[in-house]
Amino acid sequence: MLVTLSTRPAARRCASAGALTLALLAAGLPAAAAGRPQADLSRFYRQKITWAACKGPDMPKDLQCSKVTVPLDYARPAAGTLDVALARYRATGPSRGSVLLNFGGPGAPGISGLATDGKPYMDLTNNYDVVTFDPRGVGRSSPVSCGEGAYEATAAGTGPPDAGRPQALLRQLRQAAQVCARNSGTVLPHIGTVNASRDLDVIRQALGDKKLNYLGFSYGTRLGAVYAAQFPHRVGRLALDGVDTLTEPLSEQGIAAAEGQQTALDDFLDWCATDIACPFGQDRRAAGQQVVGLVRSLDENPVPSDAGGSFSGQDLVGAIGQALYSRDLWPSLERALASLVQDGDTRGVLSFSSAGMNPRHGEGSRHRSDGGLVDAQDVPMDNLPAALMAIDCADDPDRPAATQITKDLTSLRAAYEEASPVFGRYRLTQLLMCYGRPKGTNFIRNRVKNVHSARMLLVGTRGDPATPYRWTVETARRLGSSAVVLDNKGEGHTGYSSSKCVHRKINDFLLYGSLPANGSSCPVDRNY
């Protein structure tokens, strides 16, 4: 969805802007850019949140849930609404308001994440209500879906993108886009980070906070940066950990991600080959070749899955990619791969996949699409990958023509496989999935820069397999003088849960406003 000038925040408005602008400013709303009328959003900003105990057997007793209502289309707020699901742990000490968490993805639900892994954030309850949410299209908030099995059939089929049959591939991609649109309902054209950022501001106001205090991981850093660009004078204390790119097109992001994941896999195999229990033996070079061979063999001949259906090489690649996000998972990954190689048992590796990590799923067609919240058990099985693709495509303005894909497919495939013989094909297929979808916004690439807000903390991890450290440096340079960079010398995706130093410095900033010096660093910490 293209973003109009009406999304720009008010900055140094003159008194002659009129009564509408003054009313909006009084209500805490963004005023329109000069010459553009602002849609009346006052009813959304007047909301008050009513909290209650979260329902469900897996919900902690002290976790509270609620919702806010937001416009489906901010340009036409009367055209429909949707509810955004919220959850919080209340402050245990004197509260200075709320801190909002986003766990990344894109497509990762906040509520189930906080419910199952809330311990790292309990320090923040000394001064804050710790709040998270399922962004629009994600989790309980009008979840998008491509239908049961549709994503897997397209993104992880039985062969790599075929340069010799590009027209068949293009037809498949167009059909996949149409299926996703049919299954996702009215929210799909209005998904993406620009609208999620505007939802975030409605949440801020409904919580009663004058400024947004925020901790975002991975994709959540993109959301935080977009918020700072849209609402610079509403920025409180923003910490961004595992910083995403704001400028690279999806094609370059995919190659960088494949390279990062290959590096993480190489590190894992270096470690594995020193252990007698390693299923690939102690010959490090042979171990790498065996992983490639295993993926190709499963792509050619998928095996029955313990979760139902079949298990392909690309299913394995996706599961390995999840496990490589943390060094702490390496022993579990080694055991899971040993069970797969030696016994054909897929249960261990499935536990690392998005489906395995969230075993309670509904069918793709069961969720409501009327804008109301979905029960946790009715979130579609494919919501995470479907939302990831929908949000990434909505945030990227590039849509190569069919002739360009046909022409470039051979070279693209070679570039991705050179970046990673294991992850290259998986990442290339994700890139191609944007074909047939509407063109995304150019707001992020063109407008999220030179932000004049309160200072923000950006954390980059040197060994991060998903968000390379250079993205932290590039994004900080792009955001301007507001950005302060912390260099985490460790490994894994993000640093807050894997480094005492990073954890402490982020907490010091969020709780006390104490920022580290720009360019300071945290040492490798393998004992946290």
N, C-alpha and C positions, 0 to 999 in steps of 0.2 A: 504494500500500500504506500503510495507516495504521500509525503508529509507536507501539509500546507504551512504557510508562514504563521498560521494561527497557533501552532505548537510552540512558538518561541516564547521564552519567559519575559516578563516585564523587566526593563532595566532603564533607570533614569527617564521615566516618562514625564512629560510636561503636563501642567495643569490643564491645558486646552484639550487633552485627549478625550475629555467628556465624562459624563456621569457614569457611563457603563464601565469605563476603565477604573474609576474610583471605587465603584461598587465591587468590582472583581478583586481589586487590591485589598479592600477591607475584608473580603471573605477569604483571602489567602489564595486566590486563583491567579493563574498566569494571564496577563493582559495580552491582547492581540498585537501583532506587529502593526505599524502605522498603516492606515488605509484598509485594514482587513477586519471585518466584524468578527467578534468572538462568540462562539456558541455559548448559550447559557448553561453552565455546569454547576450552578449554585446548589441545586438539590443534592448533588453527589457530595459536595464539600460540606454540607450541613449534617452529614451522617454521624451518629454516635454508635460506638461498638458495644454490643452486649455479649459478654463472655459467659461460657458454660463449660462444664467438663466435656472433654472430647469423648465421643462414643466409639466403641470398638474394643475388642479383647486385648489388642496389643498397645493400647494407649496408656501412658503413665497417668496415675491418678491426679497428679498435680499439673498436668498439661491441659490448658484451656483452649477451646476452639470458638471461632465465630466466622464472620464474613463481612465484606463490604460489597456494595453494588456499584458497578461502573458502567459507563456507556459502551455498547458494542462498538460504535463508531463515534469518535470524539467530534468529528465534523458534523454529525447529525445525531445528537444525543437523544432525540425523541424517537429514533428509529429502532430502539431496542436496548436491552441491558443484559449484563451477565454478572454473576456473583463470583467473587474471588475469595477462596477459602483461606482462613488465617488460623494460626495457633500461637500460643505464648506460654512461657514460664514467667511468673510474676517476680518482680524484684524482691529480694530478701532484705535489702537494706534501703536507705533513703533513695528514692527513685528520682533520676533526672530525665525521665521519659522512657523512650523505647529505643532499642537498637534492632534494625531489620536485618535478617539473614537471607542470603540467596546462595544455594549450594551448587549452582552451575548447571551443566548440561551442554547446551540448553535442553530443557525437558525434564530436569530432575525435580521431583516434587519436594517442596520444603517441609510439609507437615509430617510425612512419613520419615523424612530424614532427621528431623528434630526429635521425633518420637523414639526412634531406634538408636540414635547416636547423639544425644543431647549433652552428654557429660563434658565434652571439651568447652562448652559455652557457659557452663554454670558459674564460672568466675565473673562473667559479665552481669549476672543477676545481683551483684553487690550494689550496682547503681542503676540497672536498667531492667525493664521488662524486656525479655528476649523474645522477639516476634519473628515468625517466618510466614510464608504464604506459598500457595500453589499458583504460579503465574497463569494468566489466561491461556487456555489450551492445554494445560498441564495438570495432572493429578485430578483433584476433585473439581477444578475450575473449568468446566466445559471442555473436557479432554478431547483432543483430536485423535483420529484413528484412521488407518488405512484398511481396516478390516483384518480379521484374523488370518495371519499367514501372508497377507499381501506384501508387507514390507520385506519379509524374509525371502519371498519368492522373487522379488525384483532385485533387492540389494545383495542377496547372498545366494543366488541361484547356483547352477551346476557348472558354470563356465565363466571365464573372465569376459569383460566387454569385448565383443568380437569385431575387430577392425575389418574383417572380411565380409561381415553382414551388417553394416551400420544402419541400413533402413529398418531391418527387423528390430534392432536395438532401440531405435527412435520410436517405433510404434509401441514397443513395450513400455518405454518411459512415459509416453503420452497417456497410455492406458492406465499406468500406475498413478499418474497425477489426477486423472479423472476419478479413479476409484477412491483416492484419498479425499478428494473434494466431496464426493457423495457421502462418505462415511463420517466426515468431520463436522458437517452441519454449518451453521451460520458463522461460527467463530473463525473459521480458517482464513477468510479474506482480511480479517482484522487482527491476526496474530502478529507477533514480532516485537522487537525490543523497544521501539519508539512508543507503541501503545502500552507495553508493560511498564515503561518508565512513567507514563502518565497515570497508570493505575497505582504505581508506587506513591505518587504524590497525593492521590486521593486517600490511600491508606495512612500516610503521614498525618494528614489533616484529621482523619477520623480518630486516630490515636491521641489527638490533642497535642501533637508536637509541632513547634514552630519551625524546627529544622530537622532534616533527616540525618539520623545517625545510622550507619550502614556498614555491614561486613559482607562482601561478596567474594565468591571463589570462582575461578575459571571463567565460564560464561558470565557469571554474576559480576565480574569486573566490567564487562561490556555494558551491562545494565547500569552499573553505578556510574560509568563514564557518560553514558547517554543522559542519565538523570542530571549530572552536574552541568551538562551543556544546555539542557532544557530549563533547568531550574537552579541557576548558579547561586541565587541569593537564599535558597532554601537548604543549601548544603551545610550540614553540621560537621560531624566527624565521619569521614568515609575512608574505609580501609579496603583495599583491593588486593587479593592474594591469588597469584597464578594468573598474571595479566594477559588478557586476550588482545588480539590485534584489532585495530580500528580501520586499517587501510588495505590490508592484503586481500585480494579477491579469493573466493573459495578455492580456486584451482591452486593458488600458491599456499593457502592455508593447509590444504590436503597434503601437499608434498612435505611441508614442514612437520605436520603431524605424523606422517608416515616415517620420516627420518627420526623424529623424537622417539616414537614407539620402537623403532628398530634398535636405537641406541639403548633403550631400557631393556629390550629383550636380550641384546648382547651382554649387558651387565648381569642380567639374571642367569644366562647360560655360563658366563664366567664363574659365577658362584656355584651353579648347579654341578658343573663339571668337576668341582673339587669334592663332591659328596658321592660316596659309593652308592647311595640310593637314587642318584639321578637317572631317570629313565632313558636318557640319551647317551649314557656312558661318560667316561672321563676324557675322551678325545674331544677337545673344545671345537675344533673345526668340523669334525664329523657331527657333533651335536647340532650345530647350526644347519647343516645340510639335512639332518633328520627331521628337524622342525618343518623346513620347507617341504620335504617329501611327505610328511604326515598331512599337512594342509592340502596339498595337491591330491593325495590319495582320497581324503574325505570329500573333497569337492567332486571327484570323479565317481566315488561310490559312498554316498552318505550312509551312516549307520542308524539303526533305530535309536531313538532317544528315550531315556527313562522318563522324560517329562511328556512323552507322546510325540508323534511325528518323527521326523528324521533330523540327524545332526550332521551338518556339512563342515567342510574346511573353513568356510567363512564364519560359521557359528563359533568354531574354535578360535579363529582370529579375534572375533569380538570379545570372547571370554578372556583370552590372554591379555588383550589390551586393557580390560578392566582391572585384572589382577596386577598389572605392572604399575598401576598408579601409586602403589605403596610397597616399599621394601619389606614391610612387615608381613605382606601376603606371600612372599616368595616360598616359604616352606609349605604353605597350603597349596600353592600352585604346583610345586614339585610333586606333591602327593597326588593331586588331581590328575596331572599328566601321566604319572606312573599308572594310575588305575585305568586311564583311557588306553594307553599303549599296551599294557600287559593283559588287561581283562576286557577291554572294550566298554568299560563302565563310564558313561558320560555324566553321572551325577555330580562328580567333583567339579568338573569344568563348567557345568551348567550353573553351579552355585555362584559363579563370578559374572554370569550374564545378567542383563537387566531383568529378564524374566525370573531367573533363579534368585536374584536378590529381593524380589518382591513377589512372593509366590501367590498372593491373593489377587487374582485378576478376573475380570468379566470378559465376555465375548465382545468383539469390536462393535457390534450393533446394539448393545444393551444400554449404553449410556444415554442420558438425556441430552438434547441439543437445544433446549429452550432457554438456556442461560442460567438455570438453577444449578446448585451444587450437586455433584454426583456422589453417591455413597462409595466409600473406599473399596468395597468388594466389586463395584461395577466399573472401576477404571479399566479401560481396554488394555489387553495384554501388550499391545504394541504402542502404547501411548508415548513411552520415552523415545524410541527411535522415530516415531511419526512426528512428535513435537520437535525433536532435534532438527529434522529435515525442514519442517515447516518454518521454524524460526530462523534458521540459517538462510533459507531461501528468501524469506521475507526481508532479511537484513542486507541482502546482496543485490545490487542493481544489474549485475551482469547476466545476460541470457544469450549465450551464443546461438547463432542460427544453425539450422539443421545442416546446412552446407559446411559450416565451420567445424561442427562436431565430426561430420563425415571425413573432412580433410585432416583434422588434427588427432583423430582417435588413436592412430598408430603411434604418433609421437608422444601423446599424453600417456598412453599405456606404458611406453618404454621409460618415460620420466618417472612415473610412479613406481614401477618395478625396480628401477635403479635406486630410488629413495629407500625402498624396502621390498625385498622379495617376499616377505610375509604379509606386511600390512598394506602394500601398494595397491593391490586390486580392491581391497575393502574400502580404502579411502577414495579411489577413483570412482567406484560405484556410487558412493555418497555424493560426490561432486555431480555426477550425471543425473542424480535424482531431481535436481532443480529444473531440468528440462521439462517443458510442458506446463510449468507453473507460471503465474503472473510475475512480471518483473518486480523486483524488490525495491525498497527505498534507497535513495542516495543520501539520505540525511546523515547517517553515521559517517560515511566516508567524507562527505563534504562539509559537515557542520560541527562535528564533535572535535573541536580543536580550540586552542587559545582560550581555555575556560577561565573566567574570572570569578572564582569561588573561594571558599575557605580551603586551606591546604589539605591535600589528600595523601594518604600513605599507600604506596604501590610496592608490593612484595613480589620479587621474581626469584625462582629457584633454578640454580644452574643445571641440575640434572632432571628437570621437569620433562616428562615424555609427551605432554599434551600442549603446554603453553611455553615455548622456548623463552629463555631469559631475554633474548634480544627484543621480544615483543614488549617486555616491561620497559626497556630503555626507549624503544621507539614510541610507545604510547605516552610515556612520561614527557618526552620531548614534544609530542604533539599537543598534549594537554596544557603545557606551558608551566609557568612559575608556580602554579598551584600544586604540582606533583612532587612528592618526596619519594625517592627510591631506596628500598632496603634490599640488599643483595644477600640472598640465602645460598650459602655454598653447598647445601645438601642435595638430596635426591628425592624423587617422587613428585607427585602432582600436588602443588601448593605446600605451604610450610606450617600453617597454624597448628595442625594436629600431629606434625612430625618433628618439630623443632622447638625446644624450650625457649630458645632465644627469640624466634619469630613470635611464638605465642605470647611471650612477655611483652615484646615491643608493640604488638597490636593491641593487647590489653591496656598497656600504659597510655596509648593514644586514645582509645575509645573511652576508657574510664576517667583519665586525668588530663587528656589533651596534650600529653607529652610526646612529641615527635622525635624520632632519631634524626641525626644529621643526614642530609641528602648524600647518598652514595655509601653510607655505612653498611656493614655486613654482619651476618650471623655465620658462625662456623658450622661445619658438618656435625650433626648430632644423631648418632645411631643408637642412643640409649633411651630415647624418649618414648 
